[in-house]
Amino acid sequence: MLYQSRISDVFFQAWKAGYITRYEHTQLINVGLVTRLNEEDRAALHRLSHAIKRGWLEVID
């Protein structure tokens, strides 16, 4: 499972590449559901979700 320390890494990697893998996306959702996140990590997850919904980031297999 993705740990909190990796959230910012995945965020910047996805933003730079323009996509996130389905596995990473699922792991981020799981971390957000089962872990108490600090404000920075929660904001990063929110920005990723928003970018995916708006079509700015693509979820690939």
C-alpha distance matrix in Angstrom:
0.0 3.8 6.3 9.7 11.5 10.1 11.2 14.7 14.2 12.8 15.5 18.2 17.3 17.4 20.5 22.2 21.6 22.2 19.3 15.6 14.1 13.4 9.9 9.2 11.3 9.6 6.1 8.6 10.6 8.3 7.7 11.4 12.4 11.1 11.4 14.8 14.7 17.6 20.1 19.1 15.5 16.7 19.4 17.3 15.3 18.8 20.3 17.8 18.4 22.1 22.3 20.9 23.3 26.2 25.5 25.0 21.6 21.1 18.1 18.5 17.4
3.8 0.0 3.8 6.7 8.2 6.4 7.5 11.0 10.6 9.3 12.0 14.7 14.1 14.4 17.3 19.1 18.9 19.6 17.1 13.6 12.9 13.0 10.0 7.8 9.9 9.5 5.8 6.7 9.8 8.6 6.8 10.2 12.2 11.5 10.8 13.6 12.6 15.1 17.3 15.9 12.3 14.0 16.4 14.0 12.5 16.2 17.4 15.0 16.3 19.7 19.7 18.8 21.5 24.0 23.5 22.5 19.3 19.3 16.7 17.6 17.2
6.3 3.8 0.0 3.8 5.5 5.6 7.0 10.2 10.5 10.5 12.7 15.2 15.4 16.2 18.6 20.3 20.7 21.6 19.6 16.3 16.1 16.4 13.6 11.1 12.8 12.6 8.9 8.7 11.5 10.1 7.1 10.1 12.4 11.0 9.2 11.4 10.4 12.5 15.2 13.9 10.7 12.9 15.5 13.6 12.8 16.4 17.7 16.1 17.6 20.8 21.1 20.8 23.4 25.7 25.5 24.3 21.3 21.9 19.7 20.8 20.8
9.7 6.7 3.8 0.0 3.8 5.3 5.3 8.0 9.6 10.2 11.4 13.8 15.0 15.8 17.5 19.5 20.5 21.2 19.7 16.7 17.4 17.8 15.7 12.6 13.5 13.9 10.6 9.0 11.6 11.1 7.5 9.1 12.0 11.2 8.4 9.4 7.4 8.9 11.5 10.3 7.2 9.9 12.4 10.9 10.7 14.2 15.5 14.6 16.3 19.1 19.7 20.0 22.4 24.4 24.7 23.2 20.7 21.9 20.2 21.9 22.5
11.5 8.2 5.5 3.8 0.0 3.8 5.7 6.9 7.7 9.6 11.1 12.5 13.6 15.3 16.9 18.3 19.6 20.9 19.8 17.1 18.0 19.2 17.0 13.7 15.3 16.3 13.0 11.5 14.7 14.4 11.0 12.7 15.8 14.9 12.1 12.7 10.4 10.8 13.1 11.0 8.8 12.2 13.9 11.9 12.7 16.2 16.7 15.9 18.2 20.8 20.8 21.4 24.1 25.7 25.8 23.8 21.3 22.6 21.3 22.7 23.4
10.1 6.4 5.6 5.3 3.8 0.0 3.8 5.5 5.0 6.1 8.4 10.1 10.4 12.0 14.1 15.4 16.3 17.6 16.3 13.5 14.4 15.8 13.8 10.4 12.3 13.7 10.7 9.4 13.1 13.3 10.5 12.4 15.6 15.4 13.3 14.5 12.1 13.0 14.7 12.2 9.5 12.6 13.9 11.1 11.5 15.2 15.3 13.7 16.2 19.0 18.5 18.7 21.8 23.4 23.0 21.0 18.2 19.3 17.9 19.0 19.8
11.2 7.5 7.0 5.3 5.7 3.8 0.0 3.8 5.4 5.3 6.1 8.7 9.9 10.5 12.1 14.2 15.3 16.0 14.7 12.1 13.6 14.7 13.4 9.7 10.5 12.3 9.8 7.3 10.7 11.7 9.1 9.9 13.5 14.0 12.1 12.9 10.1 11.0 12.0 9.5 6.5 9.2 10.4 7.4 7.8 11.4 11.7 10.3 12.8 15.4 15.2 15.7 18.5 20.1 20.1 18.3 15.8 17.2 16.0 17.9 19.1
14.7 11.0 10.2 8.0 6.9 5.5 3.8 0.0 3.8 5.5 4.9 6.2 8.5 9.8 10.5 12.2 14.1 15.0 14.7 12.9 15.1 16.9 16.0 12.2 13.0 15.4 13.3 10.6 13.8 15.3 12.7 13.0 16.7 17.4 15.1 15.3 11.9 11.7 12.0 8.6 6.9 10.2 10.1 6.9 8.9 12.0 11.2 10.5 13.7 15.6 14.9 16.2 19.1 20.0 20.0 17.6 15.5 17.5 17.2 19.1 20.8
14.2 10.6 10.5 9.6 7.7 5.0 5.4 3.8 0.0 3.8 5.4 5.4 6.1 8.5 10.0 10.7 12.2 13.9 13.4 11.7 13.5 15.9 14.8 11.2 12.9 15.4 13.3 11.5 15.1 16.4 14.2 15.3 18.8 19.3 17.3 18.1 15.1 15.2 15.7 12.4 10.6 13.7 13.7 10.2 11.6 14.8 13.7 12.2 15.5 17.5 16.1 16.9 20.3 21.2 20.5 17.9 15.4 17.0 16.5 17.7 19.1
12.8 9.3 10.5 10.2 9.6 6.1 5.3 5.5 3.8 0.0 3.8 5.6 5.0 5.9 8.4 9.9 10.4 11.5 10.3 8.1 9.9 12.2 11.4 7.8 9.3 12.1 10.5 8.9 12.4 14.1 12.6 13.6 17.0 18.0 16.7 17.9 15.1 16.0 16.4 13.4 10.9 13.2 13.3 9.5 9.9 13.1 12.1 9.7 12.7 15.1 13.6 13.8 17.3 18.4 17.5 15.4 12.5 13.6 12.8 14.1 15.6
15.5 12.0 12.7 11.4 11.1 8.4 6.1 4.9 5.4 3.8 0.0 3.8 5.5 5.3 6.1 8.6 10.0 10.3 9.9 8.6 11.5 13.6 13.7 10.0 10.1 13.4 12.4 9.7 12.6 15.1 13.5 13.5 17.1 18.6 17.2 17.8 14.6 14.9 14.4 11.3 9.4 11.3 10.5 6.6 7.8 10.4 8.7 6.9 10.4 12.2 10.7 11.8 15.0 15.8 15.3 12.9 10.6 12.7 12.8 14.9 17.1
18.2 14.7 15.2 13.8 12.5 10.1 8.7 6.2 5.4 5.6 3.8 0.0 3.8 5.5 5.1 6.0 8.5 9.7 10.5 10.2 13.3 16.0 16.2 12.7 13.3 16.7 15.7 13.4 16.4 18.7 17.1 17.2 20.8 22.2 20.5 20.9 17.5 17.2 16.6 13.1 12.0 14.3 12.9 9.3 11.3 13.5 11.0 9.8 13.5 14.6 12.5 13.9 17.3 17.3 16.5 13.5 11.6 13.9 14.7 16.3 18.7
17.3 14.1 15.4 15.0 13.6 10.4 9.9 8.5 6.1 5.0 5.5 3.8 0.0 3.8 5.5 5.3 6.1 8.3 8.4 8.1 10.7 13.9 14.1 11.0 12.3 15.7 14.9 13.4 16.6 18.7 17.5 18.3 21.6 22.9 21.6 22.6 19.6 19.9 19.7 16.3 14.6 16.8 15.9 12.1 13.2 15.6 13.4 11.2 14.5 16.0 13.5 14.1 17.8 18.0 16.5 13.7 11.1 12.5 12.9 13.7 15.9
17.4 14.4 16.2 15.8 15.3 12.0 10.5 9.8 8.5 5.9 5.3 5.5 3.8 0.0 3.8 5.5 5.2 5.6 5.1 5.1 8.5 11.5 12.5 9.6 9.9 13.7 13.7 12.0 14.7 17.3 16.8 17.0 20.2 22.0 21.2 22.3 19.4 20.1 19.5 16.5 14.6 16.0 14.9 11.2 11.6 13.5 11.2 8.4 11.5 13.0 10.2 10.4 14.2 14.5 12.8 10.4 7.5 8.9 9.5 10.9 13.6
20.5 17.3 18.6 17.5 16.9 14.1 12.1 10.5 10.0 8.4 6.1 5.1 5.5 3.8 0.0 3.8 5.6 5.2 6.9 8.3 12.0 14.6 16.0 13.0 12.8 16.5 16.7 14.4 16.8 19.7 18.9 18.6 21.9 24.0 22.9 23.4 20.2 20.3 19.1 15.9 14.8 16.0 14.1 10.7 11.9 13.1 10.0 8.2 11.6 12.0 8.9 10.4 13.8 13.2 12.0 8.7 7.1 9.9 11.6 13.5 16.7
22.2 19.1 20.3 19.5 18.3 15.4 14.2 12.2 10.7 9.9 8.6 6.0 5.3 5.5 3.8 0.0 3.8 5.7 8.1 10.0 13.3 16.5 17.7 14.9 15.4 19.1 19.0 17.2 19.9 22.6 21.7 21.7 25.1 26.9 25.7 26.3 23.1 22.9 21.9 18.5 17.6 19.3 17.4 14.0 15.4 16.8 13.7 12.0 15.4 15.7 12.4 13.7 17.1 16.2 14.5 11.1 9.7 11.8 13.6 14.7 17.6
21.6 18.9 20.7 20.5 19.6 16.3 15.3 14.1 12.2 10.4 10.0 8.5 6.1 5.2 5.6 3.8 0.0 3.8 5.5 7.9 10.7 14.1 15.6 13.5 14.1 17.8 18.1 17.0 19.5 22.1 21.8 22.2 25.2 27.1 26.3 27.5 24.5 24.9 24.2 20.9 19.4 20.9 19.4 15.8 16.5 18.0 15.2 12.7 15.5 16.2 12.8 13.0 16.6 16.0 13.5 10.8 8.6 9.5 11.2 11.5 14.4
22.2 19.6 21.6 21.2 20.9 17.6 16.0 15.0 13.9 11.5 10.3 9.7 8.3 5.6 5.2 5.7 3.8 0.0 3.8 7.2 10.5 13.2 15.5 13.6 13.2 16.9 17.9 16.4 18.3 21.4 21.4 21.3 24.2 26.5 26.0 27.1 24.2 24.7 23.6 20.7 19.2 20.0 18.3 15.0 15.2 16.1 13.2 10.7 13.0 13.3 9.7 9.7 13.1 12.4 9.7 7.1 5.1 6.5 9.0 10.2 13.7
19.3 17.1 19.6 19.7 19.8 16.3 14.7 14.7 13.4 10.3 9.9 10.5 8.4 5.1 6.9 8.1 5.5 3.8 0.0 3.8 6.8 9.5 11.8 10.3 10.0 13.5 14.8 13.9 15.6 18.5 19.0 19.2 21.7 24.0 23.9 25.4 22.9 24.0 23.3 20.6 18.5 19.2 18.1 14.8 14.1 15.4 13.3 10.0 11.8 13.0 9.9 8.6 12.3 12.6 9.9 8.4 4.9 4.4 5.7 6.8 10.2
15.6 13.6 16.3 16.7 17.1 13.5 12.1 12.9 11.7 8.1 8.6 10.2 8.1 5.1 8.3 10.0 7.9 7.2 3.8 0.0 3.8 6.5 8.3 6.5 6.5 10.0 11.1 10.5 12.5 15.0 15.6 16.2 18.6 20.6 20.7 22.5 20.2 21.8 21.6 19.1 16.5 17.2 16.8 13.4 12.2 14.2 12.9 9.2 10.8 13.0 10.7 9.0 12.7 14.0 11.9 10.9 7.1 6.3 5.0 6.2 8.7
14.1 12.9 16.1 17.4 18.0 14.4 13.6 15.1 13.5 9.9 11.5 13.3 10.7 8.5 12.0 13.3 10.7 10.5 6.8 3.8 0.0 3.8 5.3 5.2 6.2 8.6 9.9 10.7 12.4 14.3 15.4 16.6 18.6 20.2 20.8 23.2 21.4 23.4 23.7 21.5 18.5 19.1 19.4 16.1 14.4 16.6 15.9 12.1 13.0 15.8 13.9 11.5 14.8 16.6 14.4 14.1 10.3 8.3 5.5 4.8 5.7
13.4 13.0 16.4 17.8 19.2 15.8 14.7 16.9 15.9 12.2 13.6 16.0 13.9 11.5 14.6 16.5 14.1 13.2 9.5 6.5 3.8 0.0 3.8 5.5 5.0 6.1 8.6 9.9 10.6 12.3 14.2 15.3 16.6 18.5 19.7 22.3 21.0 23.5 23.9 22.2 18.9 19.0 19.7 16.9 14.4 16.4 16.4 12.7 12.5 15.5 14.4 11.4 14.0 16.6 14.7 15.3 11.7 9.4 5.6 5.6 5.4
9.9 10.0 13.6 15.7 17.0 13.8 13.4 16.0 14.8 11.4 13.7 16.2 14.1 12.5 16.0 17.7 15.6 15.5 11.8 8.3 5.3 3.8 0.0 3.8 5.4 5.2 6.2 8.6 10.0 10.6 12.3 14.3 15.4 16.6 17.7 20.7 19.7 22.3 23.3 21.7 18.2 18.7 20.0 17.1 14.6 17.3 17.7 14.1 14.3 17.7 16.9 14.3 17.0 19.7 18.1 18.3 14.6 12.7 9.2 8.9 7.6
9.2 7.8 11.1 12.6 13.7 10.4 9.7 12.2 11.2 7.8 10.0 12.7 11.0 9.6 13.0 14.9 13.5 13.6 10.3 6.5 5.2 5.5 3.8 0.0 3.8 5.4 5.0 6.1 8.6 9.8 10.4 12.2 14.2 15.4 15.8 18.4 16.9 19.2 20.0 18.2 14.7 15.6 16.7 13.6 11.6 14.6 14.8 11.3 12.2 15.6 14.7 12.9 15.9 18.3 17.0 16.5 12.9 12.0 9.1 9.8 9.9
11.3 9.9 12.8 13.5 15.3 12.3 10.5 13.0 12.9 9.3 10.1 13.3 12.3 9.9 12.8 15.4 14.1 13.2 10.0 6.5 6.2 5.0 5.4 3.8 0.0 3.8 5.5 5.2 6.3 8.7 10.0 10.7 12.5 14.6 15.3 17.6 16.1 18.5 18.9 17.4 14.1 14.0 15.0 12.3 9.5 11.9 12.5 9.0 9.0 12.5 12.1 9.9 12.6 15.3 14.4 14.5 11.1 10.3 7.5 9.4 10.2
9.6 9.5 12.6 13.9 16.3 13.7 12.3 15.4 15.4 12.1 13.4 16.7 15.7 13.7 16.5 19.1 17.8 16.9 13.5 10.0 8.6 6.1 5.2 5.4 3.8 0.0 3.8 5.5 5.1 6.2 8.7 9.9 10.7 12.4 14.0 16.8 16.2 19.1 20.0 19.1 15.5 15.1 16.8 14.7 11.5 13.8 15.2 12.0 11.3 15.0 15.2 12.8 14.8 18.0 17.3 17.8 14.6 13.5 10.2 11.5 11.2
6.1 5.8 8.9 10.6 13.0 10.7 9.8 13.3 13.3 10.5 12.4 15.7 14.9 13.7 16.7 19.0 18.1 17.9 14.8 11.1 9.9 8.6 6.2 5.0 5.5 3.8 0.0 3.8 5.4 5.0 6.1 8.5 9.8 10.6 11.6 14.6 13.9 16.9 18.3 17.3 13.5 13.9 16.1 13.8 11.0 14.1 15.6 12.7 12.8 16.5 16.8 15.0 17.3 20.3 19.7 19.6 16.3 15.7 12.7 13.9 13.5
8.6 6.7 8.7 9.0 11.5 9.4 7.3 10.6 11.5 8.9 9.7 13.4 13.4 12.0 14.4 17.2 17.0 16.4 13.9 10.5 10.7 9.9 8.6 6.1 5.2 5.5 3.8 0.0 3.8 5.4 5.1 6.2 8.7 10.2 10.3 12.6 11.2 13.9 14.9 13.8 10.1 10.3 12.3 10.1 7.3 10.5 12.0 9.6 9.9 13.5 14.1 12.9 15.2 17.9 17.9 17.5 14.6 14.8 12.5 14.5 15.1
10.6 9.8 11.5 11.6 14.7 13.1 10.7 13.8 15.1 12.4 12.6 16.4 16.6 14.7 16.8 19.9 19.5 18.3 15.6 12.5 12.4 10.6 10.0 8.6 6.3 5.1 5.4 3.8 0.0 3.8 5.5 5.1 6.3 8.9 10.1 12.4 11.7 14.8 15.6 15.3 11.8 10.7 12.9 11.6 8.0 10.2 12.5 10.4 9.3 12.9 14.3 12.7 14.1 17.4 17.8 18.1 15.5 15.5 13.0 15.4 15.9
8.3 8.6 10.1 11.1 14.4 13.3 11.7 15.3 16.4 14.1 15.1 18.7 18.7 17.3 19.7 22.6 22.1 21.4 18.5 15.0 14.3 12.3 10.6 9.8 8.7 6.2 5.0 5.4 3.8 0.0 3.8 5.3 5.1 6.2 8.2 11.3 11.7 15.2 16.8 16.8 13.2 12.4 15.3 14.2 11.0 13.4 16.0 13.9 13.0 16.7 18.1 16.5 17.8 21.2 21.5 21.7 19.0 18.7 15.9 17.7 17.4
7.7 6.8 7.1 7.5 11.0 10.5 9.1 12.7 14.2 12.6 13.5 17.1 17.5 16.8 18.9 21.7 21.8 21.4 19.0 15.6 15.4 14.2 12.3 10.4 10.0 8.7 6.1 5.1 5.5 3.8 0.0 3.8 5.4 5.4 5.5 8.5 8.4 11.9 13.8 13.8 10.2 10.1 13.3 12.2 9.7 12.6 15.1 13.6 13.5 17.0 18.3 17.4 19.1 22.0 22.5 22.1 19.5 19.8 17.4 19.3 19.4
11.4 10.2 10.1 9.1 12.7 12.4 9.9 13.0 15.3 13.6 13.5 17.2 18.3 17.0 18.6 21.7 22.2 21.3 19.2 16.2 16.6 15.3 14.3 12.2 10.7 9.9 8.5 6.2 5.1 5.3 3.8 0.0 3.8 5.8 5.7 7.3 7.0 10.3 11.6 12.2 8.8 7.4 10.7 10.5 7.6 9.8 12.8 12.0 11.4 14.5 16.5 16.0 17.1 20.0 21.0 20.8 18.7 19.5 17.5 20.0 20.7
12.4 12.2 12.4 12.0 15.8 15.6 13.5 16.7 18.8 17.0 17.1 20.8 21.6 20.2 21.9 25.1 25.2 24.2 21.7 18.6 18.6 16.6 15.4 14.2 12.5 10.7 9.8 8.7 6.3 5.1 5.4 3.8 0.0 3.8 6.0 8.1 9.3 12.9 14.3 15.5 12.4 10.6 13.9 14.1 11.0 12.5 15.8 15.0 13.6 16.7 19.0 18.0 18.6 21.9 23.0 23.3 21.2 21.5 19.2 21.6 21.8
11.1 11.5 11.0 11.2 14.9 15.4 14.0 17.4 19.3 18.0 18.6 22.2 22.9 22.0 24.0 26.9 27.1 26.5 24.0 20.6 20.2 18.5 16.6 15.4 14.6 12.4 10.6 10.2 8.9 6.2 5.4 5.8 3.8 0.0 3.8 6.9 9.2 12.9 15.2 16.5 13.3 12.3 16.0 16.1 13.4 15.4 18.7 17.7 16.9 20.1 22.1 21.2 22.1 25.3 26.3 26.4 24.0 24.3 21.8 23.8 23.6
11.4 10.8 9.2 8.4 12.1 13.3 12.1 15.1 17.3 16.7 17.2 20.5 21.6 21.2 22.9 25.7 26.3 26.0 23.9 20.7 20.8 19.7 17.7 15.8 15.3 14.0 11.6 10.3 10.1 8.2 5.5 5.7 6.0 3.8 0.0 3.8 5.9 9.5 12.3 13.5 10.6 10.2 14.0 14.3 12.4 14.6 17.6 17.2 17.0 20.0 21.9 21.6 22.8 25.6 26.7 26.2 24.0 24.7 22.6 24.7 24.9
14.8 13.6 11.4 9.4 12.7 14.5 12.9 15.3 18.1 17.9 17.8 20.9 22.6 22.3 23.4 26.3 27.5 27.1 25.4 22.5 23.2 22.3 20.7 18.4 17.6 16.8 14.6 12.6 12.4 11.3 8.5 7.3 8.1 6.9 3.8 0.0 3.8 6.8 9.6 11.6 9.6 8.9 12.6 13.7 12.5 14.2 17.2 17.6 17.6 20.0 22.2 22.5 23.4 26.0 27.4 26.8 24.9 26.2 24.5 27.0 27.6
14.7 12.6 10.4 7.4 10.4 12.1 10.1 11.9 15.1 15.1 14.6 17.5 19.6 19.4 20.2 23.1 24.5 24.2 22.9 20.2 21.4 21.0 19.7 16.9 16.1 16.2 13.9 11.2 11.7 11.7 8.4 7.0 9.3 9.2 5.9 3.8 0.0 3.8 6.5 7.9 5.9 5.8 9.3 10.3 9.8 11.7 14.3 14.8 15.4 17.7 19.5 20.3 21.5 23.7 25.1 24.0 22.3 24.0 22.7 25.2 26.2
17.6 15.1 12.5 8.9 10.8 13.0 11.0 11.7 15.2 16.0 14.9 17.2 19.9 20.1 20.3 22.9 24.9 24.7 24.0 21.8 23.4 23.5 22.3 19.2 18.5 19.1 16.9 13.9 14.8 15.2 11.9 10.3 12.9 12.9 9.5 6.8 3.8 0.0 3.8 5.6 5.5 6.2 8.6 10.1 10.9 12.3 14.4 15.7 16.8 18.4 20.1 21.5 22.8 24.4 26.0 24.5 23.2 25.3 24.5 27.2 28.5
20.1 17.3 15.2 11.5 13.1 14.7 12.0 12.0 15.7 16.4 14.4 16.6 19.7 19.5 19.1 21.9 24.2 23.6 23.3 21.6 23.7 23.9 23.3 20.0 18.9 20.0 18.3 14.9 15.6 16.8 13.8 11.6 14.3 15.2 12.3 9.6 6.5 3.8 0.0 3.8 5.6 5.1 6.1 8.6 10.0 10.4 12.2 14.3 15.4 16.3 18.2 20.0 21.0 22.2 24.2 22.6 21.8 24.3 24.0 27.0 28.8
19.1 15.9 13.9 10.3 11.0 12.2 9.5 8.6 12.4 13.4 11.3 13.1 16.3 16.5 15.9 18.5 20.9 20.7 20.6 19.1 21.5 22.2 21.7 18.2 17.4 19.1 17.3 13.8 15.3 16.8 13.8 12.2 15.5 16.5 13.5 11.6 7.9 5.6 3.8 0.0 3.8 5.5 5.2 6.2 8.8 9.9 10.5 12.4 14.4 15.3 16.4 18.5 20.0 21.0 22.5 20.4 19.5 22.2 22.1 24.9 26.9
15.5 12.3 10.7 7.2 8.8 9.5 6.5 6.9 10.6 10.9 9.4 12.0 14.6 14.6 14.8 17.6 19.4 19.2 18.5 16.5 18.5 18.9 18.2 14.7 14.1 15.5 13.5 10.1 11.8 13.2 10.2 8.8 12.4 13.3 10.6 9.6 5.9 5.5 5.6 3.8 0.0 3.8 5.4 5.0 6.3 8.6 9.8 10.6 12.4 14.2 15.3 16.7 18.5 19.9 21.1 19.4 17.9 20.1 19.5 22.1 23.8
16.7 14.0 12.9 9.9 12.2 12.6 9.2 10.2 13.7 13.2 11.3 14.3 16.8 16.0 16.0 19.3 20.9 20.0 19.2 17.2 19.1 19.0 18.7 15.6 14.0 15.1 13.9 10.3 10.7 12.4 10.1 7.4 10.6 12.3 10.2 8.9 5.8 6.2 5.1 5.5 3.8 0.0 3.8 5.5 5.2 6.2 8.7 10.0 10.7 12.3 14.3 15.5 16.6 18.4 20.0 18.9 17.7 19.9 19.3 22.3 24.1
19.4 16.4 15.5 12.4 13.9 13.9 10.4 10.1 13.7 13.3 10.5 12.9 15.9 14.9 14.1 17.4 19.4 18.3 18.1 16.8 19.4 19.7 20.0 16.7 15.0 16.8 16.1 12.3 12.9 15.3 13.3 10.7 13.9 16.0 14.0 12.6 9.3 8.6 6.1 5.2 5.4 3.8 0.0 3.8 5.5 5.0 6.1 8.6 9.9 10.4 12.1 14.2 15.3 16.3 18.2 16.6 16.1 18.8 18.9 22.2 24.4
17.3 14.0 13.6 10.9 11.9 11.1 7.4 6.9 10.2 9.5 6.6 9.3 12.1 11.2 10.7 14.0 15.8 15.0 14.8 13.4 16.1 16.9 17.1 13.6 12.3 14.7 13.8 10.1 11.6 14.2 12.2 10.5 14.1 16.1 14.3 13.7 10.3 10.1 8.6 6.2 5.0 5.5 3.8 0.0 3.8 5.4 5.1 6.2 8.6 9.8 10.5 12.3 14.3 15.3 16.4 14.5 13.4 16.0 16.1 19.1 21.4
15.3 12.5 12.8 10.7 12.7 11.5 7.8 8.9 11.6 9.9 7.8 11.3 13.2 11.6 11.9 15.4 16.5 15.2 14.1 12.2 14.4 14.4 14.6 11.6 9.5 11.5 11.0 7.3 8.0 11.0 9.7 7.6 11.0 13.4 12.4 12.5 9.8 10.9 10.0 8.8 6.3 5.2 5.5 3.8 0.0 3.8 5.5 5.1 6.2 8.5 9.9 10.7 12.3 14.2 15.4 14.3 12.7 14.7 14.1 17.2 19.2
18.8 16.2 16.4 14.2 16.2 15.2 11.4 12.0 14.8 13.1 10.4 13.5 15.6 13.5 13.1 16.8 18.0 16.1 15.4 14.2 16.6 16.4 17.3 14.6 11.9 13.8 14.1 10.5 10.2 13.4 12.6 9.8 12.5 15.4 14.6 14.2 11.7 12.3 10.4 9.9 8.6 6.2 5.0 5.4 3.8 0.0 3.8 5.5 5.2 6.1 8.6 10.0 10.6 12.2 14.2 13.5 12.8 15.1 15.2 18.7 21.0
20.3 17.4 17.7 15.5 16.7 15.3 11.7 11.2 13.7 12.1 8.7 11.0 13.4 11.2 10.0 13.7 15.2 13.2 13.3 12.9 15.9 16.4 17.7 14.8 12.5 15.2 15.6 12.0 12.5 16.0 15.1 12.8 15.8 18.7 17.6 17.2 14.3 14.4 12.2 10.5 9.8 8.7 6.1 5.1 5.5 3.8 0.0 3.8 5.5 5.0 6.0 8.6 9.9 10.4 12.1 10.5 10.4 13.3 14.2 17.7 20.5
17.8 15.0 16.1 14.6 15.9 13.7 10.3 10.5 12.2 9.7 6.9 9.8 11.2 8.4 8.2 12.0 12.7 10.7 10.0 9.2 12.1 12.7 14.1 11.3 9.0 12.0 12.7 9.6 10.4 13.9 13.6 12.0 15.0 17.7 17.2 17.6 14.8 15.7 14.3 12.4 10.6 10.0 8.6 6.2 5.1 5.5 3.8 0.0 3.8 5.4 5.1 6.2 8.6 9.9 10.5 9.2 7.8 10.2 10.6 14.0 16.7
18.4 16.3 17.6 16.3 18.2 16.2 12.8 13.7 15.5 12.7 10.4 13.5 14.5 11.5 11.6 15.4 15.5 13.0 11.8 10.8 13.0 12.5 14.3 12.2 9.0 11.3 12.8 9.9 9.3 13.0 13.5 11.4 13.6 16.9 17.0 17.6 15.4 16.8 15.4 14.4 12.4 10.7 9.9 8.6 6.2 5.2 5.5 3.8 0.0 3.8 5.5 5.2 6.2 8.6 9.9 10.0 8.9 10.5 10.5 14.2 16.7
22.1 19.7 20.8 19.1 20.8 19.0 15.4 15.6 17.5 15.1 12.2 14.6 16.0 13.0 12.0 15.7 16.2 13.3 13.0 13.0 15.8 15.5 17.7 15.6 12.5 15.0 16.5 13.5 12.9 16.7 17.0 14.5 16.7 20.1 20.0 20.0 17.7 18.4 16.3 15.3 14.2 12.3 10.4 9.8 8.5 6.1 5.0 5.4 3.8 0.0 3.8 5.4 5.1 6.1 8.6 8.5 9.0 11.4 12.4 16.2 19.2
22.3 19.7 21.1 19.7 20.8 18.5 15.2 14.9 16.1 13.6 10.7 12.5 13.5 10.2 8.9 12.4 12.8 9.7 9.9 10.7 13.9 14.4 16.9 14.7 12.1 15.2 16.8 14.1 14.3 18.1 18.3 16.5 19.0 22.1 21.9 22.2 19.5 20.1 18.2 16.4 15.3 14.3 12.1 10.5 9.9 8.6 6.0 5.1 5.5 3.8 0.0 3.8 5.5 5.1 6.1 5.0 5.5 8.5 10.4 14.0 17.3
20.9 18.8 20.8 20.0 21.4 18.7 15.7 16.2 16.9 13.8 11.8 13.9 14.1 10.4 10.4 13.7 13.0 9.7 8.6 9.0 11.5 11.4 14.3 12.9 9.9 12.8 15.0 12.9 12.7 16.5 17.4 16.0 18.0 21.2 21.6 22.5 20.3 21.5 20.0 18.5 16.7 15.5 14.2 12.3 10.7 10.0 8.6 6.2 5.2 5.4 3.8 0.0 3.8 5.5 5.1 5.9 4.8 6.1 7.3 11.0 14.2
23.3 21.5 23.4 22.4 24.1 21.8 18.5 19.1 20.3 17.3 15.0 17.3 17.8 14.2 13.8 17.1 16.6 13.1 12.3 12.7 14.8 14.0 17.0 15.9 12.6 14.8 17.3 15.2 14.1 17.8 19.1 17.1 18.6 22.1 22.8 23.4 21.5 22.8 21.0 20.0 18.5 16.6 15.3 14.3 12.3 10.6 9.9 8.6 6.2 5.1 5.5 3.8 0.0 3.8 5.5 7.7 8.1 9.1 10.2 13.8 16.7
26.2 24.0 25.7 24.4 25.7 23.4 20.1 20.0 21.2 18.4 15.8 17.3 18.0 14.5 13.2 16.2 16.0 12.4 12.6 14.0 16.6 16.6 19.7 18.3 15.3 18.0 20.3 17.9 17.4 21.2 22.0 20.0 21.9 25.3 25.6 26.0 23.7 24.4 22.2 21.0 19.9 18.4 16.3 15.3 14.2 12.2 10.4 9.9 8.6 6.1 5.1 5.5 3.8 0.0 3.8 5.6 7.8 9.6 11.9 15.3 18.7
25.5 23.5 25.5 24.7 25.8 23.0 20.1 20.0 20.5 17.5 15.3 16.5 16.5 12.8 12.0 14.5 13.5 9.7 9.9 11.9 14.4 14.7 18.1 17.0 14.4 17.3 19.7 17.9 17.8 21.5 22.5 21.0 23.0 26.3 26.7 27.4 25.1 26.0 24.2 22.5 21.1 20.0 18.2 16.4 15.4 14.2 12.1 10.5 9.9 8.6 6.1 5.1 5.5 3.8 0.0 3.8 5.4 6.5 9.4 12.4 15.9
25.0 22.5 24.3 23.2 23.8 21.0 18.3 17.6 17.9 15.4 12.9 13.5 13.7 10.4 8.7 11.1 10.8 7.1 8.4 10.9 14.1 15.3 18.3 16.5 14.5 17.8 19.6 17.5 18.1 21.7 22.1 20.8 23.3 26.4 26.2 26.8 24.0 24.5 22.6 20.4 19.4 18.9 16.6 14.5 14.3 13.5 10.5 9.2 10.0 8.5 5.0 5.9 7.7 5.6 3.8 0.0 3.8 6.8 10.1 12.9 16.7
21.6 19.3 21.3 20.7 21.3 18.2 15.8 15.5 15.4 12.5 10.6 11.6 11.1 7.5 7.1 9.7 8.6 5.1 4.9 7.1 10.3 11.7 14.6 12.9 11.1 14.6 16.3 14.6 15.5 19.0 19.5 18.7 21.2 24.0 24.0 24.9 22.3 23.2 21.8 19.5 17.9 17.7 16.1 13.4 12.7 12.8 10.4 7.8 8.9 9.0 5.5 4.8 8.1 7.8 5.4 3.8 0.0 3.8 6.7 9.6 13.3
21.1 19.3 21.9 21.9 22.6 19.3 17.2 17.5 17.0 13.6 12.7 13.9 12.5 8.9 9.9 11.8 9.5 6.5 4.4 6.3 8.3 9.4 12.7 12.0 10.3 13.5 15.7 14.8 15.5 18.7 19.8 19.5 21.5 24.3 24.7 26.2 24.0 25.3 24.3 22.2 20.1 19.9 18.8 16.0 14.7 15.1 13.3 10.2 10.5 11.4 8.5 6.1 9.1 9.6 6.5 6.8 3.8 0.0 3.8 6.2 10.0
18.1 16.7 19.7 20.2 21.3 17.9 16.0 17.2 16.5 12.8 12.8 14.7 12.9 9.5 11.6 13.6 11.2 9.0 5.7 5.0 5.5 5.6 9.2 9.1 7.5 10.2 12.7 12.5 13.0 15.9 17.4 17.5 19.2 21.8 22.6 24.5 22.7 24.5 24.0 22.1 19.5 19.3 18.9 16.1 14.1 15.2 14.2 10.6 10.5 12.4 10.4 7.3 10.2 11.9 9.4 10.1 6.7 3.8 0.0 3.8 7.0
18.5 17.6 20.8 21.9 22.7 19.0 17.9 19.1 17.7 14.1 14.9 16.3 13.7 10.9 13.5 14.7 11.5 10.2 6.8 6.2 4.8 5.6 8.9 9.8 9.4 11.5 13.9 14.5 15.4 17.7 19.3 20.0 21.6 23.8 24.7 27.0 25.2 27.2 27.0 24.9 22.1 22.3 22.2 19.1 17.2 18.7 17.7 14.0 14.2 16.2 14.0 11.0 13.8 15.3 12.4 12.9 9.6 6.2 3.8 0.0 3.8
17.4 17.2 20.8 22.5 23.4 19.8 19.1 20.8 19.1 15.6 17.1 18.7 15.9 13.6 16.7 17.6 14.4 13.7 10.2 8.7 5.7 5.4 7.6 9.9 10.2 11.2 13.5 15.1 15.9 17.4 19.4 20.7 21.8 23.6 24.9 27.6 26.2 28.5 28.8 26.9 23.8 24.1 24.4 21.4 19.2 21.0 20.5 16.7 16.7 19.2 17.3 14.2 16.7 18.7 15.9 16.7 13.3 10.0 7.0 3.8 0.0
